[in-house]
Amino acid sequence: MVLSTVTLILLAVVLFSARSSLVHAWQLLGQVNILILLAVVPIVMISYFASGEMIFSYLRQKRLISHVNPFRLMRVSLELNFVNHVLPSGGASGVAYLNWRMSKLGVPIARATMAQAVRYVAGFMAATVMLGVALIAVTMDGTVNRLIILMSALLVILMMAGTFGLYFLVSNRKRAEKIASWTTRAANATVRKVTFGRKTSVLNFHKVNSYFGELHDDYLELSRDKKLLFRPFLWGILYVIMDIAMFWVTFAALGTYVNPATILIAYHLASLMGFIVVTPGGVGAYEAVMVMIVVASGIANPDAIAGVVLARVIILLVTIVVGYMLYQEALIRYGKHIKPNAAP
Protein backbone atom coordinates (compact mmCIF):
# COMPACT_ATOMS: atom_id res chain seq x y z
CA MET A 1 0.00 0.00 0.00
CA VAL A 2 2.82 2.40 0.89
CA LEU A 3 4.71 1.70 -2.34
CA SER A 4 1.53 1.99 -4.41
CA THR A 5 0.69 5.33 -2.80
CA VAL A 6 4.21 6.69 -3.33
CA THR A 7 4.14 5.54 -6.95
CA LEU A 8 0.82 7.31 -7.56
CA ILE A 9 2.23 10.52 -6.08
CA LEU A 10 5.35 10.30 -8.25
CA LEU A 11 3.19 9.50 -11.27
CA ALA A 12 1.26 12.70 -10.62
CA VAL A 13 4.59 14.56 -10.38
CA VAL A 14 5.67 13.17 -13.78
CA LEU A 15 2.41 14.23 -15.43
CA PHE A 16 2.51 17.64 -13.75
CA SER A 17 6.13 18.16 -14.85
CA ALA A 18 5.20 17.24 -18.41
CA ARG A 19 1.94 19.23 -18.47
CA SER A 20 3.18 21.82 -20.99
CA SER A 21 4.48 19.05 -23.26
CA LEU A 22 1.14 17.23 -23.04
CA VAL A 23 -0.76 20.37 -24.03
CA HIS A 24 1.68 21.10 -26.85
CA ALA A 25 1.42 17.53 -28.14
CA TRP A 26 -2.38 17.71 -28.10
CA GLN A 27 -2.26 20.90 -30.19
CA LEU A 28 0.09 19.25 -32.68
CA LEU A 29 -2.25 16.35 -33.41
CA GLY A 30 -4.14 18.47 -35.94
CA GLN A 31 -0.96 18.95 -37.98
CA VAL A 32 0.29 15.37 -38.24
CA ASN A 33 -0.32 12.41 -40.49
CA ILE A 34 -2.09 10.14 -38.00
CA LEU A 35 -1.46 6.95 -40.00
CA ILE A 36 2.29 7.54 -39.91
CA LEU A 37 2.20 8.61 -36.26
CA LEU A 38 0.38 5.44 -35.17
CA ALA A 39 3.46 3.46 -36.24
CA VAL A 40 5.25 4.90 -33.20
CA VAL A 41 3.23 2.75 -30.75
CA PRO A 42 4.40 -0.68 -32.02
CA ILE A 43 7.93 0.73 -32.38
CA VAL A 44 7.85 1.71 -28.68
CA MET A 45 6.69 -1.79 -27.73
CA ILE A 46 9.41 -3.43 -29.84
CA SER A 47 11.96 -1.10 -28.24
CA TYR A 48 10.91 -2.15 -24.75
CA PHE A 49 10.91 -5.80 -25.77
CA ALA A 50 14.46 -5.49 -27.15
CA SER A 51 15.56 -3.68 -24.00
CA GLY A 52 14.29 -6.57 -21.89
CA GLU A 53 15.81 -9.21 -24.15
CA MET A 54 19.25 -7.70 -23.58
CA ILE A 55 18.82 -9.01 -20.02
CA PHE A 56 16.68 -12.06 -20.61
CA SER A 57 18.74 -13.50 -23.49
CA TYR A 58 21.67 -13.76 -21.06
CA LEU A 59 19.55 -15.41 -18.35
CA ARG A 60 18.08 -17.74 -20.96
CA GLN A 61 21.56 -18.86 -22.00
CA LYS A 62 22.31 -19.49 -18.32
CA ARG A 63 19.15 -21.68 -18.20
CA LEU A 64 17.65 -19.62 -15.39
CA ILE A 65 14.37 -18.59 -17.04
CA SER A 66 13.65 -21.48 -19.38
CA HIS A 67 10.39 -21.97 -17.45
CA VAL A 68 9.21 -18.39 -18.13
CA ASN A 69 7.31 -17.64 -21.34
CA PRO A 70 8.32 -14.65 -23.53
CA PHE A 71 5.06 -12.76 -22.89
CA ARG A 72 5.68 -12.67 -19.14
CA LEU A 73 9.22 -11.45 -19.76
CA MET A 74 7.91 -8.71 -22.03
CA ARG A 75 5.57 -7.48 -19.32
CA VAL A 76 8.49 -7.45 -16.85
CA SER A 77 10.39 -5.28 -19.34
CA LEU A 78 7.45 -2.86 -19.50
CA GLU A 79 7.28 -2.76 -15.69
CA LEU A 80 11.01 -1.98 -15.57
CA ASN A 81 10.67 0.90 -18.03
CA PHE A 82 7.76 2.30 -16.03
CA VAL A 83 9.83 2.25 -12.83
CA ASN A 84 12.78 3.94 -14.55
CA HIS A 85 10.49 6.67 -15.92
CA VAL A 86 8.62 7.38 -12.71
CA LEU A 87 11.12 6.94 -9.87
CA PRO A 88 13.77 9.71 -9.92
CA SER A 89 16.92 7.74 -9.08
CA GLY A 90 19.08 7.81 -12.19
CA GLY A 91 18.22 4.19 -13.02
CA ALA A 92 19.06 2.72 -9.58
CA SER A 93 15.39 2.08 -8.81
CA GLY A 94 15.07 0.01 -11.98
CA VAL A 95 18.01 -2.19 -10.97
CA ALA A 96 16.50 -2.78 -7.51
CA TYR A 97 13.02 -3.43 -8.90
CA LEU A 98 14.17 -5.93 -11.50
CA ASN A 99 16.26 -7.79 -8.91
CA TRP A 100 13.14 -8.10 -6.74
CA ARG A 101 10.93 -8.99 -9.70
CA MET A 102 13.24 -11.65 -11.10
CA SER A 103 13.63 -13.19 -7.64
CA LYS A 104 9.91 -14.02 -7.86
CA LEU A 105 10.72 -16.01 -11.00
CA GLY A 106 13.46 -17.98 -9.23
CA VAL A 107 16.47 -15.94 -10.38
CA PRO A 108 19.08 -15.24 -7.63
CA ILE A 109 19.62 -11.53 -7.00
CA ALA A 110 23.32 -11.60 -7.89
CA ARG A 111 22.50 -13.33 -11.18
CA ALA A 112 19.81 -10.75 -11.94
CA THR A 113 22.30 -7.97 -11.17
CA MET A 114 24.90 -9.56 -13.43
CA ALA A 115 22.30 -9.85 -16.19
CA GLN A 116 21.67 -6.12 -15.88
CA ALA A 117 25.41 -5.50 -15.95
CA VAL A 118 25.54 -7.56 -19.16
CA ARG A 119 22.67 -5.44 -20.47
CA TYR A 120 24.64 -2.25 -19.81
CA VAL A 121 27.86 -3.65 -21.28
CA ALA A 122 26.02 -4.93 -24.37
CA GLY A 123 24.11 -1.65 -24.55
CA PHE A 124 27.33 0.35 -24.35
CA MET A 125 28.85 -1.80 -27.07
CA ALA A 126 25.80 -1.41 -29.33
CA ALA A 127 25.56 2.34 -28.66
CA THR A 128 29.28 2.83 -29.26
CA VAL A 129 29.12 1.00 -32.58
CA MET A 130 26.03 2.93 -33.68
CA LEU A 131 27.48 6.26 -32.49
CA GLY A 132 30.66 5.55 -34.42
CA VAL A 133 28.63 5.03 -37.58
CA ALA A 134 26.58 8.17 -36.84
CA LEU A 135 29.68 10.28 -36.24
CA ILE A 136 31.07 9.26 -39.62
CA ALA A 137 27.73 9.98 -41.29
CA VAL A 138 27.24 13.48 -39.82
CA THR A 139 30.89 14.41 -40.33
CA MET A 140 30.56 13.58 -44.02
CA ASP A 141 27.23 15.43 -44.15
CA GLY A 142 28.84 18.59 -42.78
CA THR A 143 25.61 20.18 -41.51
CA VAL A 144 26.11 19.46 -37.78
CA ASN A 145 27.89 21.89 -35.49
CA ARG A 146 31.46 20.74 -34.71
CA LEU A 147 30.81 21.14 -30.98
CA ILE A 148 28.06 18.51 -31.22
CA ILE A 149 30.47 16.14 -32.97
CA LEU A 150 33.03 16.72 -30.20
CA MET A 151 30.39 16.06 -27.51
CA SER A 152 29.43 12.83 -29.27
CA ALA A 153 33.06 11.68 -29.34
CA LEU A 154 33.35 12.43 -25.62
CA LEU A 155 30.18 10.39 -25.03
CA VAL A 156 31.77 7.40 -26.75
CA ILE A 157 34.83 7.79 -24.51
CA LEU A 158 32.57 8.03 -21.43
CA MET A 159 30.77 4.82 -22.41
CA MET A 160 34.09 3.02 -22.78
CA ALA A 161 35.22 4.36 -19.39
CA GLY A 162 32.00 3.10 -17.78
CA THR A 163 32.56 -0.35 -19.23
CA PHE A 164 36.12 -0.38 -17.89
CA GLY A 165 34.85 0.73 -14.46
CA LEU A 166 32.51 -2.26 -14.32
CA TYR A 167 35.36 -4.53 -15.38
CA PHE A 168 37.57 -3.05 -12.64
CA LEU A 169 34.88 -3.73 -10.04
CA VAL A 170 34.27 -7.42 -10.69
CA SER A 171 37.41 -8.74 -12.41
CA ASN A 172 39.53 -9.22 -9.26
CA ARG A 173 38.25 -11.14 -6.21
CA LYS A 174 40.43 -9.34 -3.67
CA ARG A 175 39.46 -5.97 -5.11
CA ALA A 176 35.79 -6.94 -4.99
CA GLU A 177 36.23 -7.93 -1.33
CA LYS A 178 37.82 -4.56 -0.52
CA ILE A 179 34.95 -2.75 -2.28
CA ALA A 180 32.44 -4.85 -0.33
CA SER A 181 34.20 -3.91 2.91
CA TRP A 182 34.30 -0.20 2.01
CA THR A 183 30.64 -0.23 0.91
CA THR A 184 29.55 -1.84 4.17
CA ARG A 185 31.53 0.54 6.36
CA ALA A 186 30.46 3.65 4.42
CA ALA A 187 26.77 2.69 4.42
CA ASN A 188 26.71 1.84 8.11
CA ALA A 189 28.62 5.01 9.04
CA THR A 190 26.14 7.10 7.06
CA VAL A 191 23.18 5.43 8.77
CA ARG A 192 24.69 6.04 12.21
CA LYS A 193 25.12 9.74 11.44
CA VAL A 194 21.64 10.15 9.92
CA THR A 195 19.92 8.35 12.83
CA PHE A 196 22.18 9.95 15.49
CA GLY A 197 23.37 6.52 16.59
CA ARG A 198 19.91 5.01 17.07
CA LYS A 199 20.58 2.54 14.24
CA THR A 200 24.11 1.24 13.96
CA SER A 201 24.04 -0.76 10.72
CA VAL A 202 21.99 -1.71 7.68
CA LEU A 203 24.48 -3.90 5.81
CA ASN A 204 26.16 -7.13 6.82
CA PHE A 205 29.70 -7.51 5.44
CA HIS A 206 29.42 -11.26 4.90
CA LYS A 207 26.25 -10.89 2.84
CA VAL A 208 27.65 -7.97 0.82
CA ASN A 209 30.91 -9.83 0.26
CA SER A 210 29.00 -12.92 -0.85
CA TYR A 211 27.01 -10.76 -3.26
CA PHE A 212 30.17 -9.30 -4.84
CA GLY A 213 31.68 -12.77 -4.86
CA GLU A 214 28.80 -14.06 -6.97
CA LEU A 215 29.26 -11.12 -9.35
CA HIS A 216 32.94 -12.02 -9.65
CA ASP A 217 32.08 -15.67 -10.33
CA ASP A 218 29.66 -14.59 -13.04
CA TYR A 219 32.35 -12.37 -14.53
CA LEU A 220 34.77 -15.30 -14.67
CA GLU A 221 32.14 -17.45 -16.35
CA LEU A 222 31.35 -14.67 -18.82
CA SER A 223 35.03 -14.11 -19.61
CA ARG A 224 35.42 -17.83 -20.33
CA ASP A 225 32.48 -17.76 -22.72
CA LYS A 226 32.34 -14.35 -24.37
CA LYS A 227 29.71 -15.64 -26.78
CA LEU A 228 27.17 -15.01 -24.01
CA LEU A 229 27.45 -11.30 -24.88
CA PHE A 230 26.67 -11.77 -28.56
CA ARG A 231 22.88 -12.11 -28.28
CA PRO A 232 22.46 -9.20 -25.83
CA PHE A 233 24.62 -7.12 -28.20
CA LEU A 234 22.34 -7.89 -31.17
CA TRP A 235 19.27 -7.03 -29.09
CA GLY A 236 21.08 -3.83 -28.14
CA ILE A 237 21.48 -2.90 -31.80
CA LEU A 238 17.75 -3.45 -32.37
CA TYR A 239 16.95 -1.43 -29.24
CA VAL A 240 18.98 1.56 -30.48
CA ILE A 241 17.44 1.34 -33.95
CA MET A 242 13.90 1.26 -32.54
CA ASP A 243 14.55 4.18 -30.19
CA ILE A 244 15.82 6.27 -33.09
CA ALA A 245 12.89 5.11 -35.26
CA MET A 246 10.40 6.54 -32.71
CA PHE A 247 11.67 10.07 -33.29
CA TRP A 248 12.31 9.64 -37.02
CA VAL A 249 8.73 8.45 -37.62
CA THR A 250 7.32 11.29 -35.48
CA PHE A 251 9.26 13.88 -37.48
CA ALA A 252 8.06 12.18 -40.68
CA ALA A 253 4.45 12.42 -39.46
CA LEU A 254 5.01 16.18 -39.10
CA GLY A 255 6.39 16.37 -42.63
CA THR A 256 10.00 16.99 -41.54
CA TYR A 257 12.99 14.87 -42.55
CA VAL A 258 15.79 14.54 -39.99
CA ASN A 259 18.97 12.56 -40.63
CA PRO A 260 18.73 9.38 -38.46
CA ALA A 261 22.40 9.83 -37.53
CA THR A 262 21.61 13.25 -36.06
CA ILE A 263 18.70 11.78 -34.08
CA LEU A 264 20.97 9.03 -32.75
CA ILE A 265 23.57 11.52 -31.49
CA ALA A 266 20.88 13.76 -30.00
CA TYR A 267 19.16 10.77 -28.37
CA HIS A 268 22.27 9.53 -26.59
CA LEU A 269 23.37 12.94 -25.36
CA ALA A 270 19.82 13.63 -24.14
CA SER A 271 19.67 10.21 -22.45
CA LEU A 272 22.91 10.99 -20.62
CA MET A 273 21.50 14.30 -19.43
CA GLY A 274 18.26 12.62 -18.37
CA PHE A 275 20.31 10.08 -16.40
CA ILE A 276 22.36 12.77 -14.61
CA VAL A 277 19.43 15.10 -13.89
CA VAL A 278 17.28 12.71 -11.88
CA THR A 279 13.90 14.31 -12.51
CA PRO A 280 11.11 11.76 -13.09
CA GLY A 281 11.64 10.39 -16.59
CA GLY A 282 14.30 13.04 -17.23
CA VAL A 283 11.51 15.53 -17.98
CA GLY A 284 12.86 18.90 -19.04
CA ALA A 285 16.57 18.24 -19.46
CA TYR A 286 16.05 15.44 -22.01
CA GLU A 287 13.88 17.52 -24.33
CA ALA A 288 16.09 20.61 -24.10
CA VAL A 289 19.28 18.77 -25.08
CA MET A 290 17.64 16.85 -27.89
CA VAL A 291 16.03 19.95 -29.39
CA MET A 292 19.35 21.82 -29.20
CA ILE A 293 21.18 19.16 -31.19
CA VAL A 294 18.44 18.71 -33.79
CA VAL A 295 18.40 22.49 -34.33
CA ALA A 296 22.21 22.45 -34.67
CA SER A 297 21.80 20.04 -37.59
CA GLY A 298 19.88 22.67 -39.53
CA ILE A 299 16.26 21.87 -38.61
CA ALA A 300 14.06 24.87 -37.80
CA ASN A 301 13.54 25.38 -34.07
CA PRO A 302 9.69 25.03 -34.16
CA ASP A 303 9.96 21.78 -36.14
CA ALA A 304 12.59 20.40 -33.75
CA ILE A 305 10.49 21.22 -30.70
CA ALA A 306 7.35 19.74 -32.26
CA GLY A 307 8.99 16.44 -33.21
CA VAL A 308 10.82 15.90 -29.94
CA VAL A 309 7.87 16.87 -27.73
CA LEU A 310 5.35 14.74 -29.63
CA ALA A 311 7.60 11.66 -29.61
CA ARG A 312 8.40 12.06 -25.92
CA VAL A 313 4.74 12.40 -24.98
CA ILE A 314 3.79 9.25 -26.91
CA ILE A 315 6.63 7.32 -25.25
CA LEU A 316 5.65 8.68 -21.85
CA LEU A 317 1.97 7.81 -22.23
CA VAL A 318 2.61 4.29 -23.53
CA THR A 319 5.06 3.69 -20.68
CA ILE A 320 2.72 5.03 -18.02
CA VAL A 321 -0.57 3.55 -19.23
CA VAL A 322 0.71 0.05 -20.01
CA GLY A 323 3.60 -0.06 -17.54
CA TYR A 324 1.61 1.15 -14.54
CA MET A 325 -1.11 -1.48 -14.92
CA LEU A 326 1.47 -4.28 -15.13
CA TYR A 327 3.58 -2.83 -12.31
CA GLN A 328 0.61 -2.45 -9.96
CA GLU A 329 -0.58 -5.98 -10.72
CA ALA A 330 2.92 -7.29 -9.86
CA LEU A 331 2.87 -5.40 -6.54
CA ILE A 332 -0.51 -6.89 -5.68
CA ARG A 333 0.57 -10.41 -6.64
CA TYR A 334 4.03 -10.50 -5.08
CA GLY A 335 4.10 -7.62 -2.61
CA LYS A 336 2.15 -9.20 0.22
CA HIS A 337 3.97 -10.95 3.05
CA ILE A 338 3.15 -14.66 3.23
CA LYS A 339 2.41 -15.92 6.73
CA PRO A 340 4.52 -18.91 7.85
CA ASN A 341 1.54 -21.26 7.99
CA ALA A 342 -0.10 -19.97 4.82
CA ALA A 343 -0.21 -22.00 1.67
CA PRO A 344 2.34 -20.91 -1.01
N, C-alpha and C positions, 0 to 999 in steps of 0.2 A: 504493500500500500504506500509506504514511504517513497520507494523508488518510482512507482507509477505517478505519484503526486509531483515529485521533483521533475520527472520527465515532462509532464504536462505543462509545468511552469516554464521550463526551458524551451519547450515547443512554442509556447506563446511568445517568449522572448525572440526566438528565431523569426517568427512571422511578423512580429512588431518591428524588428530590425530591418526586415525586407519589405516593409509596407510600401515604400515609395517605388521599389522595383516591381511589386505586384500590380500596383496601379498603372505604372508605365507599360508593363507587359499587356495588361488588359486593353489599354488604349491602342497598342500596336496590332492587336488581332484583326482590326479592320483593314490593315495594310498588307497582310501576308497572304501567301498562297497556302491555304489550310491543308490541301492534300500533301504538299511537300512537307509542311511543318509536322503533320501527324507521324511522319517517318522517324521523328526524334524519339518518340516513346519506345518503340522496339529497340532502337539503338541504345537507349539508356539501359534497358533491361539486359541486353547482350553485354554491355559494358560491365554491369554489376555481376553478371554470371561469370565473365572472364576474370574479373577481379577475385571472385571467390575461388575459381579453379586454380589460380596461382597458388593458393594454399592447399586446396583439396587434392590437386593432382599429386602433390608431394605426399600427403597422408595416404592417398590411395596406393601409391607405389610402396609405402611402408606397411601396407595391409592393415591399416588401423580403422578405415571407414568402409571396408568392403560390404558391410551390412547396411550401409546408409544409402538410400536411393538418391539420384541426382536432383530430384525436385525438392527434397528436404534440404539438401546442401545449398540449392539456389535461394531458398527462403532464408537460410542462415546468412548468406551473403547480403541479402537485402536488409536483414536486421542489423548487420555490422555497419553497413553504409548509413543507415538511419542513426545509429549511435554516434558515429563519427561526425555526422552533420549537426546533431543536436547538442551533444555534450562538449563544451568548450575546454578541451584538454590537449589540443595539439596531436590527437591520434592515440594518446595513452588509454583513453576510455575504451576505444575500440579493441585494443590489445587485451585489456582486462575482460571485456565482455565476451570476446570470442573464446578466451581461455575457459571462462565459466560455461559458456554455451557448448563448447566441444566436450567438456568434461561430462556433460549429460548424455553424450553419445559414446562415452567410453574411451575418450582420448585423454591420456595423461596431460597435465598442464604443461610440463616441460616440453613435451612433444608438440603441443599446440603452439607454444611460444616459438619453438624452432621452425615450425611450419610458417609462422608469420615472418620470422627472420628470413626464411627462404623466399617468401613472397616479396619482401623488400629488396633482397639481393637480386632476385630475378627481375623485379620491377625496375631497379636501378640499371641493370644490364640492358633491358629492353628500352628504357627511356634514353639511356646514353647512346645506344645504337641509332634510335630514331632521331634524337637531337643532332647527332653527327650528320646524318643525312639532311636534316632540315637546315643546319648551318651552311652546308655546301650549297643547298638549293637557294637560300636567300642571299648568300654572298654572290652567287652567279647572277641572281636577279638584279641586285644592286639598288633596290628600292627601300631597303630597311636601314634605319639609322645605325651607324657603326657602333654606337654605345649599346644598342640592343644586342648586336652580335657579340660584343665583349661580355655582356651580362650572361648571355647564353653559354659562352665558353666557360665562364666562371661557375655556372650551374653544373656543367658536366664535371668540372674538377671537384666541386662540392659533393656530387653524387659518388664519385670515386673515393673521396676521403671518407664518406660515411660507410661505404662498403669495407674499407680498410679498418675503420674503427670497430665494426662488428667482428671482423676477423681477429683483431687484436684482443678483443674481449674473450672470445671462446676458444682460441687456437691453442692456448697453453694452460694446462691444468693448475699449475702453481699460481699463475697470474689470475686465473678465475677464482681460486681460493682467496687470494689477497683482496680481490674486488668484492667477494662475498663478505669478507671480514669488515672491510671498510664500509660497505653498504649497511651492514647490520649496526655497526657502531654509530654511523652518522644518523641513521633513522631513529635509533633509540635515544641518542643525545638530543635530537630535535624534539622528540615527543616529551622528554623530561623537561625541556625548557618551556615548551608550549603549555604543558599541564602543570607547571610549577612543582614538579616532582611527585605529583599525585599518581602518575602512571610512569613506570620506569622503563618499559620496553614494549615493542609491538612485533619485533622480529626475533626469531630464534636462529642463531648462527648455523646450527647443524642442518636445519631445514633449508635455509638460504644456500648454504654450501652444497647441499645435495641437489638443489635446483640447478645451480650453475654447473655442477658436475654432470648432470644429465644433458645440459646444453653442450658441454664439451664433448660428451660421448656422441651426441648427434652430429656435431661438427666432424669428428673423426670418421664417422660412418659416411657422411656426405663427401668428405675429401677422398675417401677410398672409392666412392662411386659417384663421380661428378655428373654422370648421366641423369641423376635424379633432378638436376637443375634444368635439364633441357625442356621438359614439358612445361614447368612454370614459366620459363623464358618465352616459349611460344605463346602461352596464354597472355603473358605480359605484352607482347607485340600486339595481339588482338585488342587487349584492353586499351592501349594507347591509341590505336587506330579508331576504335569506337568512340573514345572520349573526344578526339579531334573531329570525328564525323558529326557529333552532336552540334557543335558550333558551325561547322561548314554547311550542314543542311539548314540550320536556322538562318544563316546569312543568305543562303540560296532562296529560302522562302520569302525573304525580304527583297529579293531581286539584286543582291550584292554579291559579287564574287570576291573571295578572300583566298589568297594562296594558302593551302593546307599547311605548308612549312611554317608560315608566319603564325598560324593558329597554334601549331604545336609548340613553338617557342613561347608564345604568350601564355599558353595553358600551363606550361611547367613553371614559368616564373611566377604566375599568379598562384599556382598551387603551393609553391614554396612560401609565398607571402601569407596565404591563408593558413598554412601550417604554423608559421611563426606568430602571427597575430591570432591568438586563440579566441576569437569571437565565434559564436555558434555558426558552424558551417562556413567560417571565413567571410561572413557577410561584410561587404564594404571594401575591405582591402583587396579581395580577389578581383572584384569587378573593376576597381580603379586601375590595377596593374594591367589587367588584360586589355582594357580599353586603350590605355596609353600605348601599348605595344602595337595593337592593331592600327591605331591612328598613325604611328611612326612608320608603318608600312605603306602609307599613302591613302588609306581609306578615310573618307570624311568622318569627322567626329560624331555627327548625329547617327550615321549608319553604324559606326562602331559601337556606340552606346546601345542602339536598338538591338543589334544582333547578340551582344554579350548578355544584356539584361534579359531578353526573351529566352535565350537558351538556359541561363541560370535559373530562371523562375520555373521552367518546365522540369529541369533536373531536381530542383528543390521540392516541387509539388509531388512528383513521382516518388521521390525518396520518402517524403513525409507520409503521404497517403498510404502507400503500399507498405513501407517499412514499419510505420508505427503500428499498424494492425498486427503484423507478424511478430514484432517485438513485444507488444503487450500480451499477445497470446502465449508467447514463450515464458514471460514472467508469471502468468497465471498458472501455466502447466508445471514449471520447474521451480518457481520461486518460493513455494510453501515449504515449511519445515515438516519433515515426516516424523511422526512420533515413533518411539522405539518399538512399540507393539503393533503399529499400524501395518497393514498389508502394503507391499511395494507397489 
